[in-house]
Amino acid sequence: MKTLMQALLVCAGLLLAALLEAGTQGRVTGRITDSTGNGVPDVVVTVTTPAIKNFKLTVKTDKNGQYGLIVNDATLRYHVRFEKEGYNPVDRDEKFSTVEIKVIDEKLLKSSEVPAAKGAAPAAAPSTSVLAAKAYNDGVDLMNAGDKEGAAKKFEEAVAKNPDLPQAWNALAALAYEKKDWAKTIDYGQKATDLDPSLSNLYAMMGDAAAKSGDKKAAAEWQKKYAEANPDSPETLYNKGIDAYNKKNLKEAESLLTKAVEAKPEFALAHFWLGMTSFTLNKKGAAREHLDKYLQLDPNGSEAATAKEILPLVK
């Protein structure tokens, strides 16, 4: 029972989560038309988000120029690109809705129409913003292909052309975190969140980078900012639940950890500590359910030995 007693007496550490991977779905629809108002078929609609570096969703318009798509997490900010050969591409940054269908219509001009509309003979060179967006999208393609080094170069090219592109800074922060370059993680993350405060999920990664670099004060500040910006996230609920558990406020801990696993059913550690809380409250059925779930999700996890020791006591 030594492990059990240690588990009951030792304070649980706070979990610093990385980017959330799920959330409330959002639906998007729209129609792409040409300069005459007719629908344009086979326009490629590409959706990416700086919050998930490997995410890329692609659909095509139908014969009437209409399209529709669904994203799993409408709380994130997305970059939408409309393109078809022979037409000038259009890029947009959008925030989708969790409560209603977002309508995004767009007009595409043929490449030959651009100089005519402006009264100029030669076509204008692409703007730095367009070139930056292209470099960013190329970087996403390389990430999807597994070429992280090539992707990093494209993201660096994107911010060199347009320093005000939060998606690229976000992607660079995530790559720096993977390389354990804590200073660049924080630097790039700061640039991304300064440009787009809605990228508050980065605060968790920045807090972890600060903690691993030994800056406890900065880590605490980033954790606080993450909790303030994401009060109902599974990670924030988990952290509050662990704090309540450590203070022996078991009913509060039970409530918060229950909300955490309801919001994120695959949250292994939240299941473990909810099981521990239930065990302490003598709720054997709940303790067995959540400790079993923890072992299913993370059979070789840091708390696996403790979970296995307690389970026979709640059968």
C-alpha positions in Angstrom: 0.0 0.0 0.0 3.0 2.3 0.0 2.2 3.5 -3.5 -1.4 4.1 -2.5 -0.4 6.2 0.6 2.0 8.2 -1.6 -0.7 8.9 -4.1 -3.0 10.1 -1.4 -0.5 12.3 0.3 1.6 13.8 -2.5 0.3 16.8 -4.3 -0.6 16.3 -7.9 1.3 18.4 -10.4 -0.5 20.8 -12.7 -0.9 19.7 -16.3 0.2 22.1 -19.0 -1.8 21.1 -22.1 -0.7 21.7 -25.7 -3.1 22.9 -28.4 -6.6 21.6 -28.0 -7.5 19.2 -30.7 -11.3 19.2 -30.5 -14.2 21.5 -29.8 -17.6 22.5 -31.0 -18.3 21.9 -34.6 -18.8 24.8 -37.0 -20.5 24.7 -40.4 -19.5 26.9 -43.4 -21.2 27.4 -46.7 -21.0 29.9 -49.6 -21.0 30.5 -53.3 -18.1 31.6 -55.5 -19.0 33.8 -58.5 -17.2 35.4 -61.3 -17.3 39.0 -62.4 -20.7 38.5 -64.1 -22.3 36.9 -61.0 -22.3 33.4 -62.4 -21.2 30.5 -60.2 -17.7 29.2 -60.7 -17.4 25.4 -60.5 -14.4 23.4 -59.3 -12.9 26.2 -57.2 -10.6 24.7 -54.6 -11.5 25.9 -51.1 -8.6 25.2 -48.7 -9.0 25.7 -44.9 -6.0 25.8 -42.6 -5.5 27.0 -39.0 -2.4 28.1 -37.2 -3.6 26.4 -34.0 -3.1 22.9 -35.6 -0.1 22.9 -37.8 -1.0 19.7 -39.8 -4.6 20.6 -40.3 -5.7 21.1 -43.9 -9.3 20.8 -45.2 -10.0 21.0 -49.0 -13.3 20.9 -50.8 -14.5 22.0 -54.3 -17.4 24.1 -55.5 -20.2 22.3 -57.4 -21.5 23.3 -60.8 -23.3 26.3 -59.3 -20.2 27.5 -57.5 -21.5 26.4 -54.1 -19.6 24.6 -51.4 -20.0 23.5 -47.8 -17.7 22.2 -45.1 -17.5 21.3 -41.4 -14.7 22.0 -38.9 -14.6 20.2 -35.6 -13.5 23.2 -33.6 -15.2 26.5 -34.5 -13.5 28.3 -31.6 -10.2 28.4 -33.6 -9.2 31.0 -36.2 -9.0 29.8 -39.8 -7.3 30.8 -43.0 -9.4 30.2 -46.1 -8.0 30.2 -49.7 -10.1 30.2 -52.9 -8.3 29.3 -56.1 -8.8 27.9 -59.6 -6.5 27.9 -62.6 -7.0 31.0 -64.7 -8.4 33.1 -61.8 -6.7 35.3 -59.2 -6.7 33.4 -55.8 -8.3 35.1 -52.8 -7.2 34.6 -49.2 -9.3 35.3 -46.1 -8.8 35.0 -42.3 -12.1 33.9 -40.7 -13.6 33.1 -37.3 -16.4 30.5 -37.7 -19.5 30.2 -35.5 -20.5 27.5 -33.1 -24.2 28.4 -33.1 -25.1 29.1 -36.7 -23.9 28.3 -40.3 -21.2 30.8 -41.4 -21.7 32.1 -44.9 -18.6 33.0 -46.8 -19.2 34.1 -50.4 -16.4 35.3 -52.6 -15.9 36.7 -56.1 -13.0 35.5 -58.3 -11.7 37.5 -61.2 -10.0 35.9 -64.1 -6.4 36.7 -64.4 -7.1 38.5 -67.7 -9.7 40.7 -66.0 -7.4 42.2 -63.4 -5.4 44.6 -65.7 -8.6 45.4 -67.7 -10.4 46.5 -64.5 -7.4 48.6 -63.5 -6.8 50.0 -66.9 -3.3 48.7 -67.0 -1.7 46.6 -69.7 0.5 44.2 -67.7 -0.8 42.2 -64.8 0.3 43.5 -61.4 2.9 41.5 -59.5 1.5 39.6 -56.5 1.5 41.6 -53.3 3.8 40.6 -50.4 0.7 39.6 -48.5 -0.3 37.1 -51.2 3.2 35.8 -51.5 3.3 35.4 -47.7 0.0 33.5 -47.7 1.3 31.2 -50.5 4.5 30.5 -48.6 2.4 29.7 -45.5 0.2 27.3 -47.5 3.3 25.7 -49.0 4.6 25.2 -45.5 1.4 23.5 -44.4 1.7 21.1 -47.5 5.3 20.3 -46.5 4.2 19.6 -42.9 1.5 17.2 -44.1 4.2 15.5 -46.2 6.4 15.1 -43.1 9.1 17.6 -44.2 9.3 19.8 -41.0 12.6 21.4 -42.0 11.2 22.5 -45.4 8.0 23.6 -43.7 10.0 25.8 -41.2 11.8 27.5 -44.1 8.5 28.3 -45.8 7.0 29.7 -42.5 10.1 31.8 -42.1 9.7 33.0 -45.6 6.1 33.9 -44.9 6.9 36.1 -41.9 9.8 37.7 -43.7 7.4 38.8 -46.4 4.6 39.6 -44.0 5.5 40.0 -40.3 1.9 40.4 -39.4 0.9 36.9 -40.3 -0.1 35.2 -37.0 -0.6 31.7 -38.6 3.0 31.5 -39.6 4.3 32.7 -36.2 2.0 30.1 -34.6 3.4 27.3 -36.8 7.0 28.4 -36.0 6.3 28.4 -32.3 4.9 24.8 -32.5 8.0 23.7 -34.5 10.3 25.4 -32.0 8.5 23.6 -29.2 9.1 20.2 -30.9 12.8 21.0 -31.1 12.8 22.1 -27.4 13.9 25.5 -28.3 12.1 27.2 -25.4 13.3 30.7 -26.1 12.0 30.7 -29.7 8.8 29.0 -28.6 8.0 31.9 -26.3 9.2 34.5 -28.8 7.2 33.2 -31.7 4.2 32.5 -29.6 4.3 36.0 -28.2 4.3 37.4 -31.8 1.4 35.2 -32.8 -0.7 36.1 -29.8 0.1 39.8 -30.0 -1.2 39.8 -33.6 -4.2 37.5 -32.9 -5.3 37.3 -29.2 -7.8 34.6 -30.1 -4.8 32.2 -30.3 -4.8 31.9 -26.5 -4.3 28.2 -26.6 -0.6 29.0 -27.3 -0.3 30.2 -23.7 -0.2 26.6 -22.4 2.7 25.7 -24.7 4.5 29.0 -23.8 4.0 28.3 -20.1 5.4 24.8 -20.5 8.4 26.2 -22.4 9.0 28.7 -19.7 8.8 26.0 -17.0 11.2 23.8 -18.9 13.7 26.6 -19.3 13.6 27.2 -15.5 11.6 30.4 -15.4 8.9 29.5 -12.8 7.6 33.0 -12.6 7.0 33.3 -16.4 5.5 29.8 -16.4 3.0 30.8 -13.7 2.1 34.0 -15.6 1.4 32.1 -18.8 -0.6 29.5 -17.0 -2.7 32.3 -15.5 -3.2 33.9 -18.9 -4.2 30.5 -20.3 -6.8 29.9 -17.5 -8.2 33.4 -17.9 -8.6 33.1 -21.7 -9.9 29.5 -21.6 -11.9 29.2 -18.3 -13.9 26.3 -19.6 -11.2 24.3 -21.3 -10.6 20.7 -20.1 -7.1 21.7 -19.1 -8.2 24.6 -17.0 -10.9 22.6 -15.3 -8.3 19.8 -14.6 -5.9 22.3 -13.1 -8.6 23.7 -10.9 -9.7 20.2 -9.9 -6.2 19.2 -8.9 -5.9 22.4 -6.9 -9.1 21.6 -5.1 -7.9 18.0 -4.5 -4.7 19.2 -3.0 -6.6 21.5 -0.6 -8.9 18.5 0.3 -11.9 20.2 -1.2 -13.0 16.8 -2.6 -16.5 17.7 -3.7 -15.3 20.6 -5.7 -12.5 18.5 -7.1 -15.0 15.8 -8.1 -17.2 18.4 -9.9 -14.3 20.1 -11.8 -12.7 16.8 -12.8 -16.1 15.4 -14.0 -16.5 18.5 -16.2 -13.0 18.0 -17.6 -13.6 14.4 -18.7 -17.0 15.3 -20.1 -15.4 18.0 -22.2 -12.4 15.7 -23.2 -13.2 12.0 -22.7 -9.7 10.9 -23.7 -8.1 13.0 -21.0 -6.3 10.2 -19.2 -4.9 12.0 -16.1 -8.3 13.7 -15.5 -9.8 10.2 -15.3 -7.1 9.0 -12.9 -7.5 11.9 -10.5 -11.3 11.7 -10.7 -10.9 8.0 -9.8 -8.7 8.9 -6.9 -11.1 11.6 -5.7 -14.0 9.1 -6.0 -12.0 6.5 -4.0 -11.3 9.0 -1.2 -15.1 9.8 -1.2 -15.8 6.0 -0.9 -17.6 6.0 -4.3 -16.2 2.7 -5.4 -18.2 2.4 -8.6 -17.0 5.7 -9.9 -13.5 5.0 -8.7 -13.4 1.7 -10.6 -14.9 3.3 -13.8 -12.3 6.1 -14.0 -9.3 4.2 -13.0 -10.1 1.5 -15.6 -10.6 4.3 -18.2 -7.2 5.7 -17.2 -5.5 2.4 -17.8 -7.2 2.0 -21.1 -6.1 5.4 -22.3 -2.5 5.2 -20.9 -1.6 1.7 -19.8 2.0 2.6 -19.2 1.4 6.1 -17.7 3.0 7.6 -14.7 0.1 6.6 -12.5 -0.5 3.1 -13.9 1.1 1.4 -10.9 -1.1 3.3 -8.4 -4.3 2.7 -10.5 -3.5 -1.1 -10.6 -3.0 -1.1 -6.8 -6.2 0.6 -6.0 -8.5 -1.3 -8.4 -8.7 -4.5 -6.4 -9.9 -2.4 -3.5 -12.9 -1.1 -5.4 -14.1 -4.3 -7.0 
